[in-house]
């Protein structure tokens, strides 16, 4: 019998848990979104794996209110943007479209968070986003 790495054990157990919980976590309570988060394996003989459940509140539209989205609404004006710009789409000079998802004030150079059409997260300078939104208007 070969020894499995902690990463392999967690990945295997996580797939099993996700299969068992598939759909059970959806709509636990209206206004909440629950997802299976990170897992931690501490070693041992009984597989003590700790899973983290991530619970997020949703707004009236069913959109998850992330800490970055909340920070955007609070601090957008400081960066020359409007709180209403959250969720707006902008195009870069290359013509690629991104949707604003939030703001991280600890990232001085690239505080704006956005996703592309494939759902991949990107960071942008506030000035670039501000210029792109003004071009679109």
ZADO-1210 file (C-alpha; in nm, 4 decimals, padded with zeros to 6 digits):
<atoms>
<atom x="00.0000" y="00.0000" z="00.0000" code="UNK" pos="1"/>
<atom x="00.1439" y="00.3358" z="-00.0995" code="UNK" pos="2"/>
<atom x="00.1400" y="00.6350" z="00.1279" code="UNK" pos="3"/>
<atom x="-00.0872" y="00.9146" z="00.0021" code="UNK" pos="4"/>
<atom x="-00.0002" y="01.2776" z="00.0372" code="UNK" pos="5"/>
<atom x="-00.2259" y="01.5015" z="00.2439" code="UNK" pos="6"/>
<atom x="-00.3261" y="01.6867" z="-00.0747" code="UNK" pos="7"/>
<atom x="-00.4415" y="01.3614" z="-00.2396" code="UNK" pos="8"/>
<atom x="-00.6378" y="01.2550" z="00.0684" code="UNK" pos="9"/>
<atom x="-00.8105" y="01.5928" z="00.0943" code="UNK" pos="10"/>
<atom x="-00.8926" y="01.5981" z="-00.2780" code="UNK" pos="11"/>
<atom x="-01.0421" y="01.2480" z="-00.2652" code="UNK" pos="12"/>
<atom x="-01.2462" y="01.3099" z="00.0501" code="UNK" pos="13"/>
<atom x="-01.3565" y="01.6525" z="-00.0761" code="UNK" pos="14"/>
<atom x="-01.4986" y="01.4962" z="-00.3953" code="UNK" pos="15"/>
<atom x="-01.6921" y="01.2435" z="-00.1871" code="UNK" pos="16"/>
<atom x="-01.8284" y="01.5128" z="00.0465" code="UNK" pos="17"/>
<atom x="-01.9240" y="01.7372" z="-00.2472" code="UNK" pos="18"/>
<atom x="-02.1131" y="01.4486" z="-00.4114" code="UNK" pos="19"/>
<atom x="-02.3031" y="01.3762" z="-00.0892" code="UNK" pos="20"/>
<atom x="-02.3838" y="01.7431" z="-00.0259" code="UNK" pos="21"/>
<atom x="-02.4636" y="01.8280" z="-00.3889" code="UNK" pos="22"/>
<atom x="-02.7822" y="02.0290" z="-00.3800" code="UNK" pos="23"/>
<atom x="-02.8205" y="01.9959" z="-00.0041" code="UNK" pos="24"/>
<atom x="-02.6373" y="02.3234" z="00.0526" code="UNK" pos="25"/>
<atom x="-02.8444" y="02.5148" z="-00.2034" code="UNK" pos="26"/>
<atom x="-03.1048" y="02.7410" z="-00.0512" code="UNK" pos="27"/>
<atom x="-03.0421" y="02.6410" z="00.3117" code="UNK" pos="28"/>
<atom x="-03.2053" y="02.9669" z="00.3997" code="UNK" pos="29"/>
<atom x="-03.3316" y="03.2389" z="00.1718" code="UNK" pos="30"/>
<atom x="-03.0767" y="03.5180" z="00.1492" code="UNK" pos="31"/>
<atom x="-02.7781" y="03.2934" z="00.2193" code="UNK" pos="32"/>
<atom x="-02.5414" y="03.1093" z="-00.0083" code="UNK" pos="33"/>
<atom x="-02.3458" y="02.8199" z="00.1407" code="UNK" pos="34"/>
<atom x="-02.0431" y="02.6615" z="-00.0255" code="UNK" pos="35"/>
<atom x="-01.7917" y="02.3998" z="00.0798" code="UNK" pos="36"/>
<atom x="-01.4674" y="02.5903" z="00.1391" code="UNK" pos="37"/>
<atom x="-01.1099" y="02.4896" z="00.2174" code="UNK" pos="38"/>
<atom x="-01.0152" y="02.1675" z="00.3923" code="UNK" pos="39"/>
<atom x="-00.7329" y="02.0959" z="00.6356" code="UNK" pos="40"/>
<atom x="-00.5746" y="01.7584" z="00.7036" code="UNK" pos="41"/>
<atom x="-00.3725" y="01.7227" z="01.0218" code="UNK" pos="42"/>
<atom x="-00.2575" y="01.3639" z="00.9770" code="UNK" pos="43"/>
<atom x="-00.3296" y="01.0661" z="01.1954" code="UNK" pos="44"/>
<atom x="-00.5030" y="00.7347" z="01.1596" code="UNK" pos="45"/>
<atom x="-00.8669" y="00.8437" z="01.1521" code="UNK" pos="46"/>
<atom x="-00.8369" y="01.1068" z="00.8788" code="UNK" pos="47"/>
<atom x="-00.9180" y="01.4142" z="01.0864" code="UNK" pos="48"/>
<atom x="-01.0108" y="01.6461" z="00.7998" code="UNK" pos="49"/>
<atom x="-01.1644" y="01.9808" z="00.8848" code="UNK" pos="50"/>
<atom x="-01.3832" y="02.1437" z="00.6201" code="UNK" pos="51"/>
<atom x="-01.4763" y="02.5069" z="00.6127" code="UNK" pos="52"/>
<atom x="-01.8239" y="02.6088" z="00.5031" code="UNK" pos="53"/>
<atom x="-01.8434" y="02.9541" z="00.3502" code="UNK" pos="54"/>
<atom x="-02.1706" y="03.1346" z="00.4124" code="UNK" pos="55"/>
<atom x="-02.2400" y="03.4567" z="00.2232" code="UNK" pos="56"/>
<atom x="-02.5364" y="03.6886" z="00.2428" code="UNK" pos="57"/>
<atom x="-02.7131" y="03.7747" z="-00.0823" code="UNK" pos="58"/>
<atom x="-02.8862" y="04.0975" z="-00.1716" code="UNK" pos="59"/>
<atom x="-03.2424" y="04.1283" z="-00.3025" code="UNK" pos="60"/>
<atom x="-03.1247" y="04.0357" z="-00.6537" code="UNK" pos="61"/>
<atom x="-02.9696" y="03.7099" z="-00.5311" code="UNK" pos="62"/>
<atom x="-02.6155" y="03.8386" z="-00.5830" code="UNK" pos="63"/>
<atom x="-02.3576" y="03.7481" z="-00.3172" code="UNK" pos="64"/>
<atom x="-02.2444" y="04.0435" z="-00.1066" code="UNK" pos="65"/>
<atom x="-01.8717" y="03.9800" z="-00.0792" code="UNK" pos="66"/>
<atom x="-01.6456" y="04.1857" z="00.1474" code="UNK" pos="67"/>
<atom x="-01.4887" y="04.3374" z="-00.1664" code="UNK" pos="68"/>
<atom x="-01.8313" y="04.4382" z="-00.3012" code="UNK" pos="69"/>
<atom x="-01.9184" y="04.6003" z="00.0297" code="UNK" pos="70"/>
<atom x="-01.5818" y="04.7799" z="00.0329" code="UNK" pos="71"/>
<atom x="-01.6480" y="04.9047" z="-00.3203" code="UNK" pos="72"/>
<atom x="-01.9803" y="05.0561" z="-00.2179" code="UNK" pos="73"/>
<atom x="-01.8181" y="05.2262" z="00.0818" code="UNK" pos="74"/>
<atom x="-01.4953" y="05.3482" z="-00.0800" code="UNK" pos="75"/>
<atom x="-01.5626" y="05.3930" z="-00.4527" code="UNK" pos="76"/>
<atom x="-01.5787" y="05.7719" z="-00.4190" code="UNK" pos="77"/>
<atom x="-01.2258" y="05.7805" z="-00.2755" code="UNK" pos="78"/>
<atom x="-01.1010" y="05.6233" z="-00.6006" code="UNK" pos="79"/>
<atom x="-01.3045" y="05.8537" z="-00.8264" code="UNK" pos="80"/>
<atom x="-01.5768" y="05.5990" z="-00.8962" code="UNK" pos="81"/>
<atom x="-01.9430" y="05.5768" z="-00.8051" code="UNK" pos="82"/>
<atom x="-02.0875" y="05.3056" z="-00.5788" code="UNK" pos="83"/>
<atom x="-02.3280" y="05.2383" z="-00.8678" code="UNK" pos="84"/>
<atom x="-02.0309" y="05.1269" z="-01.0813" code="UNK" pos="85"/>
<atom x="-02.0291" y="04.7917" z="-00.8992" code="UNK" pos="86"/>
<atom x="-02.1389" y="04.5296" z="-01.1526" code="UNK" pos="87"/>
<atom x="-02.0775" y="04.7565" z="-01.4517" code="UNK" pos="88"/>
<atom x="-01.8852" y="04.6271" z="-01.7504" code="UNK" pos="89"/>
<atom x="-01.5908" y="04.8098" z="-01.9025" code="UNK" pos="90"/>
<atom x="-01.3582" y="04.7453" z="-02.1969" code="UNK" pos="91"/>
<atom x="-00.9814" y="04.7724" z="-02.1933" code="UNK" pos="92"/>
<atom x="-00.7896" y="04.9260" z="-02.4838" code="UNK" pos="93"/>
<atom x="-00.7488" y="04.5728" z="-02.6209" code="UNK" pos="94"/>
<atom x="-01.1274" y="04.5382" z="-02.6368" code="UNK" pos="95"/>
<atom x="-01.1551" y="04.2798" z="-02.3584" code="UNK" pos="96"/>
<atom x="-01.4632" y="04.3142" z="-02.1346" code="UNK" pos="97"/>
<atom x="-01.4535" y="04.2951" z="-01.7553" code="UNK" pos="98"/>
<atom x="-01.7209" y="04.3321" z="-01.4886" code="UNK" pos="99"/>
<atom x="-01.6400" y="04.5157" z="-01.1660" code="UNK" pos="100"/>
<atom x="-01.6838" y="04.2877" z="-00.8639" code="UNK" pos="101"/>
<atom x="-01.5269" y="04.4812" z="-00.5788" code="UNK" pos="102"/>
<atom x="-01.2450" y="04.6797" z="-00.4276" code="UNK" pos="103"/>
<atom x="-00.9587" y="04.5910" z="-00.1963" code="UNK" pos="104"/>
<atom x="-00.8195" y="04.8994" z="-00.0237" code="UNK" pos="105"/>
<atom x="-00.5069" y="04.7107" z="00.0858" code="UNK" pos="106"/>
<atom x="-00.3978" y="04.6762" z="-00.2772" code="UNK" pos="107"/>
<atom x="-00.2667" y="05.0264" z="-00.3434" code="UNK" pos="108"/>
<atom x="-00.1594" y="04.9720" z="-00.7027" code="UNK" pos="109"/>
<atom x="-00.4468" y="04.7518" z="-00.8261" code="UNK" pos="110"/>
<atom x="-00.7424" y="04.8056" z="-00.5911" code="UNK" pos="111"/>
<atom x="-01.0279" y="04.7241" z="-00.8320" code="UNK" pos="112"/>
<atom x="-01.1364" y="04.3610" z="-00.8700" code="UNK" pos="113"/>
<atom x="-01.3115" y="04.2455" z="-01.1858" code="UNK" pos="114"/>
<atom x="-01.3934" y="03.9245" z="-01.3715" code="UNK" pos="115"/>
<atom x="-01.3693" y="03.8484" z="-01.7405" code="UNK" pos="116"/>
<atom x="-01.6301" y="03.6658" z="-01.9490" code="UNK" pos="117"/>
<atom x="-01.4828" y="03.3306" z="-01.8381" code="UNK" pos="118"/>
<atom x="-01.5167" y="03.4169" z="-01.4687" code="UNK" pos="119"/>
<atom x="-01.1431" y="03.4630" z="-01.4108" code="UNK" pos="120"/>
<atom x="-01.0586" y="03.7302" z="-01.1545" code="UNK" pos="121"/>
<atom x="-00.8385" y="04.0267" z="-01.2447" code="UNK" pos="122"/>
<atom x="-00.7031" y="04.3333" z="-01.0632" code="UNK" pos="123"/>
<atom x="-00.6962" y="04.6814" z="-01.2157" code="UNK" pos="124"/>
<atom x="-00.5684" y="05.0279" z="-01.1263" code="UNK" pos="125"/>
<atom x="-00.8540" y="05.2607" z="-01.0328" code="UNK" pos="126"/>
<atom x="-00.7516" y="05.5172" z="-01.2965" code="UNK" pos="127"/>
<atom x="-00.7709" y="05.2596" z="-01.5765" code="UNK" pos="128"/>
<atom x="-01.1205" y="05.1520" z="-01.4721" code="UNK" pos="129"/>
<atom x="-01.2336" y="05.5127" z="-01.4324" code="UNK" pos="130"/>
<atom x="-01.1101" y="05.5997" z="-01.7850" code="UNK" pos="131"/>
<atom x="-01.2666" y="05.2865" z="-01.9352" code="UNK" pos="132"/>
<atom x="-01.6047" y="05.3646" z="-01.7745" code="UNK" pos="133"/>
<atom x="-01.5922" y="05.7250" z="-01.8998" code="UNK" pos="134"/>
<atom x="-01.5178" y="05.6006" z="-02.2559" code="UNK" pos="135"/>
<atom x="-01.8186" y="05.3681" z="-02.2390" code="UNK" pos="136"/>
<atom x="-02.0517" y="05.6476" z="-02.1244" code="UNK" pos="137"/>
</atoms>
